[in-house]
């Protein structure tokens, strides 16, 4: 279950190194976790109620169906809080999206007050909001109006929006009534003139540049009074039927040639305010490349977004793509950063591919915010925020406020990007060096572990797979690991049950290289596979024995200065010395995990051949190598070879509780060319 900070008794073999150096892309990093800071609630002009009122002012009635809705989840349990975050059909936020975003960041402090107490037995209890333990906060999601929410989740619809509306008269009236007039002209420039309507729904179609001085196409904003020629001809079109707000086209605007185009703007200098046609000439865009600077494909749509997510590999001196993580893009209906505080509009989510690439083919405008969430069906990575330097979380002053950051997958804010950057949004996680407890450490470790899970699964198709959505808790100052497999030991308190991870991985100073972190990741992943093969009862015996061996609890100092116990770490000697009641369970579990961490982690054959027993005690790390290899070691009676990894692992069934029982279970698979006497001699050598 547990892996010490030094995995093998022999650790002098150099780490693998690739001398080919890939240039690191630049990245803006701070080290400190960035807080989300919200402003006032937005009086959104696209709120269906506001649009309906605006339409009533113009047409007296105008049905406006919603296209999107903002929902708020009322959380019934800590486990439900986790489940909603893992739901692949939802993109959830801890803050409401109907408020201005003053500063985007990594976390939102939704709680205030509350203190953590630690009783004499090392247990935890909470006082503050919610009574005996902190109540889960609300969660929010912006979804399509027809989105069907799981029946098990309690939620309410806070607001409904229509972001597809094309009637500029209603849009303008709603912007005016909600005091957003300063943003209107910017927004109108993002609209397609060919889809605009005005008044009570008539299309707004600018005349062609060859039209007569007063003529216009059929259905134009005002149309020509006596046009006798076909629509758009020099002699003008038939009398238009457009609404009253559609102004005539001034003579000086008739030469608005492509790529320029006519747009409506609101002139508030007149009483009442009027629309005018203006010739808007956007800067000519560069030809869209098929491949962006990330080396990723992009859509031809000039308003679509694309990017990549990469992480530094300091064991190969290269850059690795971060695979299969969620990328969330928040669009803004404020189209220019300088016109005001950004307002969230729509939310889009996708995942990176095997090359770390992602793209979204939607029409974005103004600015977008991009975040990366480390979650996929194979695993999700969490951070033990209770074991982080409190200076990195400036707005938190008690563990109660940090509990829900502790439960959910890591979400890392990539940044705010303007239109010129839409095609090449590069998120890069450099190695964190020695900055323990920072967002640098968190992001690099989460990205690296995510990739190592993928690497392990690709390398082990021949053995039992670990559980889906493997819950991995990262511990910044630690170097050891454990495979607790969820709530097997903390099955009473609902908070501890939700908080209990499948795997615990130390990401401290002695794990700051891909190679060293990979050894630990592969070790604990092997445990997870073993757990799936033997079941909960077997694994609970193992956990209880290793906890009993770990006499000394790991201390932790919370941000308030209170000292407590880290419930997910074990020190002293969790593997024991071999004379414990269930030492056989430990010998079986730790030996196969030590073997696969070395095999998949890149240990050399010479290194693996030298390994016999962990710390020269009783855990037979060299057994599986000697069962498979044809190498001869004078110190080991190894005349056996040819066992496959699948045979060796698949023999780890529930009745195998020691090396002798493993010997009996594996023996029927003895490969041809080996004899039983040599087999028993080798297995007896590894039995202590």
Buried (B, 14 or more C-beta within 10 A) or exposed (E): BBBBBBBBBEEEBEBBEEEEEBEBBEBEBEEBBBBBBBEEEBBBBBBBEBBBBBBEBBBEEBEBEBBBBBBBBEBEEBBBBBBBBBBEEBBBBBBBBBBBBEEBBBBBBBBEEBBBEBEEEEBBEBBBBBEEBBBBBBBBBBBEBEEEBEEEBEBEEBBBBBEEBBBBBBBBBBBBBBEBBEBBBBBBBBBEBEEBBBBBBBBBBBBBBEBBEBBBBBBBBBBBEEBEBEBBBEEBBBBBBBBEBBBBBEEEBBEBEEEBBBBBBBEEEEEEBEBBBBBBEEEEEEEBEEEBEBEBBBBEBBBBBBBBBBBBBBBBBBBBBBBBBBBBBBBBBBBBEEBEBBBBBBBBBBBBBEBBBBBBBEEBBBBBBBBBBBBBEBBBBBBBBBBBBBEBBEBBBBBBBBBBBBBBBBBBBBBBBEBEBBBBBBBBBBBBBEBBBBBBBBBBBBBBBBBBBBBBBEBBEEBBBBBEBBBBBBBBBBBBBBBBBBBBBBEEBEBBBBBBBBBBBBBBBBBBBBBBBBBBBBBBBBBBBBBBBBEEEBBBBBBBBBBEBBEEBBEBEBBBEBEBBBBBBBBEBBBBEBEBEBBBBBBBBBBBBBBBBBBBBBBEEEBBBBBBBBBEBBBBBBBBBBBBBEBEBEEBBBBBBBBEBBBBBBBBEEEBBBBEBBBEBBEEBBBEEBEEEBBEBBBEBBBB
